[in-house]
Amino acid sequence: LPSGRKLPVFGRADLVLSDRRPEARDDYAHARLWIVDFKTGGIRPLRAERLRAGEGVQLPLYGLAFAALGAAEADLSILKPGDPLVRQLSLREVRAEASALELFAWMLETGTFGRLEPIRPEFGAGPEFPIACLETGTDLKAKWQAGLSRAPLPSVT
């Protein structure tokens, strides 16, 4: 990532097209790749705006992983079987938005997950996902602050 943080990635790409045959399993030096993930349900194409919002991160992470193995360029697409092969996002665009992934690395490093919300008993859509915040009888704000004081949030621009 831009900060130098490492974000471990484990997964399997559905399809990787390369302009050259690798000499070893992890040999992608100077390769130009097209990484495709096939989905069967409703899909939203990859876009830089979605990555910036923390959505659709699987293929961008794969692209960065292949870049760490030496790939020079990569195009990324998420498709349904039968869709035409159309580039949706490039490795250059992923690198430009990679700071959006800093929070994931920070959460893995610190073990700090979740977010502090105001108390509201009704269930409904929050800013990023459906949530209801019920009182628990404990001072979660103090615990939240104590956790954050040990691990400051990453600076994301």
C-alpha positions in Angstrom: 0.0 0.0 0.0 1.1 3.6 -0.4 2.1 3.8 3.3 4.3 0.8 3.1 1.8 -1.3 5.1 1.4 -4.9 3.9 -2.1 -6.3 3.4 -2.0 -10.1 3.2 -4.2 -11.5 0.4 -5.3 -15.1 0.1 -7.6 -16.1 -2.7 -7.9 -17.6 -6.1 -8.7 -15.6 -9.2 -11.2 -17.2 -11.6 -9.2 -16.2 -14.7 -5.9 -14.5 -15.3 -4.9 -13.7 -18.8 -1.2 -12.9 -19.4 0.8 -11.6 -22.4 3.6 -14.0 -21.5 4.0 -17.5 -20.0 5.4 -17.5 -16.5 8.5 -19.5 -15.9 7.5 -20.3 -12.4 4.2 -20.3 -10.4 4.8 -16.8 -9.0 6.7 -15.3 -12.0 4.8 -12.3 -13.3 7.8 -10.0 -13.9 6.9 -7.3 -16.4 3.7 -9.2 -17.4 0.5 -7.4 -18.6 -2.5 -9.2 -17.1 -6.2 -9.2 -17.3 -7.8 -10.5 -14.0 -11.4 -11.6 -14.2 -13.8 -12.7 -11.5 -17.0 -14.4 -12.6 -20.2 -14.0 -10.6 -23.6 -15.6 -11.1 -25.8 -13.1 -9.3 -26.4 -9.4 -9.7 -23.1 -7.6 -10.1 -21.9 -4.0 -10.2 -19.0 -3.2 -12.5 -15.7 -2.2 -10.9 -15.2 1.6 -10.7 -12.7 3.8 -8.9 -15.6 5.5 -7.0 -16.7 2.1 -5.6 -13.1 1.3 -4.5 -12.8 4.8 -2.8 -16.0 3.9 -0.9 -14.6 0.6 0.3 -16.7 -1.5 -2.1 -15.5 -4.1 -4.7 -12.1 -4.6 -3.2 -11.5 -8.3 -4.1 -10.1 -7.8 -7.6 -8.2 -4.6 -6.8 -6.5 -6.5 -4.0 -5.7 -9.3 -6.4 -4.3 -6.7 -8.8 -2.0 -5.3 -6.1 -0.9 -8.8 -5.2 0.1 -9.6 -8.8 1.9 -6.3 -8.9 3.8 -7.3 -5.8 4.8 -10.4 -7.8 6.2 -8.2 -10.6 3.2 -7.6 -12.9 3.7 -4.3 -14.8 0.1 -3.8 -15.7 -3.3 -5.3 -15.0 -6.8 -4.8 -16.1 -9.7 -6.0 -13.9 -13.2 -7.1 -14.7 -16.1 -8.6 -12.8 -18.4 -10.4 -15.1 -21.3 -12.8 -15.4 -20.7 -15.8 -17.6 -21.4 -14.9 -21.2 -20.7 -11.1 -20.7 -18.3 -9.6 -23.1 -14.7 -9.1 -21.8 -14.6 -5.4 -21.0 -11.9 -3.7 -18.9 -13.5 -2.1 -15.9 -10.6 -0.9 -13.8 -6.8 -0.7 -14.3 -4.0 -1.3 -11.9 -3.1 2.3 -12.4 -6.5 3.3 -11.1 -6.3 0.9 -8.2 -2.9 2.4 -7.2 -4.4 5.9 -7.3 -7.2 4.8 -4.9 -5.1 2.4 -2.8 -5.2 4.7 0.2 -8.8 3.6 0.6 -7.4 0.1 1.5 -5.2 1.5 4.3 -8.1 1.1 6.8 -8.2 -2.6 6.1 -4.5 -3.0 6.8 -4.9 -0.9 10.0 -7.7 -3.1 11.2 -5.7 -6.3 10.6 -2.6 -4.8 12.3 -4.5 -3.5 15.4 -7.4 -6.0 15.7 -9.7 -3.0 15.9 -12.9 -3.5 14.1 -16.3 -1.8 14.2 -17.5 1.7 14.6 -19.0 3.9 17.2 -22.6 5.0 16.5 -25.1 7.0 18.4 -27.7 5.0 20.4 -30.8 4.4 18.3 -33.1 1.5 19.0 -34.8 1.5 15.6 -33.3 -0.8 12.9 -32.5 1.0 9.7 -30.0 1.8 7.1 -26.9 3.5 8.6 -24.5 5.5 6.5 -22.7 2.4 5.2 -24.8 -0.6 6.2 -28.0 -1.5 8.1 -27.5 -1.2 11.8 -29.3 -0.8 15.1 -27.3 0.5 18.1 -28.9 -0.6 21.3 -27.7 0.3 24.8 -25.7 -2.5 26.4 -25.3 -1.3 29.9 -21.5 -0.8 29.4 -19.6 2.3 28.6 -18.7 1.4 25.0 -17.5 4.9 24.3 -14.8 4.6 26.9 -13.8 1.2 25.5 -13.8 2.6 22.0 -11.6 5.5 23.0 -9.2 3.2 24.9 -8.8 1.0 21.9 -8.2 3.9 19.5 -5.7 5.5 21.8 -3.5 2.4 21.5 -3.8 2.3 17.7 -4.3 5.6 16.0 -6.3 5.5 12.8 -4.3 5.5 9.5 -4.1 8.7 7.6 -6.1 8.3 4.5 -6.1 11.0 1.9 
